[in-house]
């Protein structure tokens, strides 16, 4: 049995559409149909029910999908092992939000260059939705996501660290030297990172949940813009500690004693069906080591 038949099986199961599977595999739709029929004949069972909107896995199809994916993964490991000779080289495109790009990834890239000078890392600032799209399209090799959970069938994600959050204001702000409740915070001006930022969205939800409150919130696409407004004494913000530590040390920002803030998990994500290159695995190692030592 040719593994290309199993690749077509997995693609059709994932997309549920002969057209989408053909596009993903760069095949004619008729070729996908022929290959699925050939696989069904070889296995002696129907794998899909053909419906108006595409294809649905049969009971046997669901049962056999896992073993088929195991064969494909074994094939990928075989070819990867055969290629592992000489220095690690290649380009790895990593997507991450500005929070991580500015505070962590430059340090990671510098450490990686010491070990693998021929590996080039390209950083792309992307929020979670755009990063997931990039992984699926092949534009990104890896993504770092600040999310409580990453639960997608085609994305493999593991939690590698967590970011503590700081509630911040300028030293001269009226809340700088006292403890604030949610009710008091909901009366303040907040300057937050753009919508889609998990920790900013969480804080906005907490403020909006205060009965009768109408919090004033300005959202920016840049962390630096939000931080600058707060440094100027215009209001408050919430940032991961790594993005606030320098301003805190320099006295440009100070902590607000308020309600407890949750840590924000960091997930390292890859596409489940794409074999990581040696260069990508080297970057993964550098990322994990960085956060283990942080």
Protein Blocks (a to p, Z undefined) as FASTA:
>chain_A
ZZklmmmmmmmmmnopaklmmmmnopafklmmmmmmmmmmmnopafbdcdfklpaddfkl
mmmmmmmmmmmmmmmmmmmmmmmgcjdeddddddddfklmmmmmmmmmmmmmmmmmmbcc
ddddddfklmmmmmmnopambdcdddfbdcdfkbccddfbdcdddddddfkbmklmcccd
fklmmmpccddddehiaklmmmmmmmmmpghiacdddddfbfklmmmmmmnopaccdddf
klmmmmmmnopaccddddddddddddddddfklccdfklmmmmmmmmmmmmmZZ
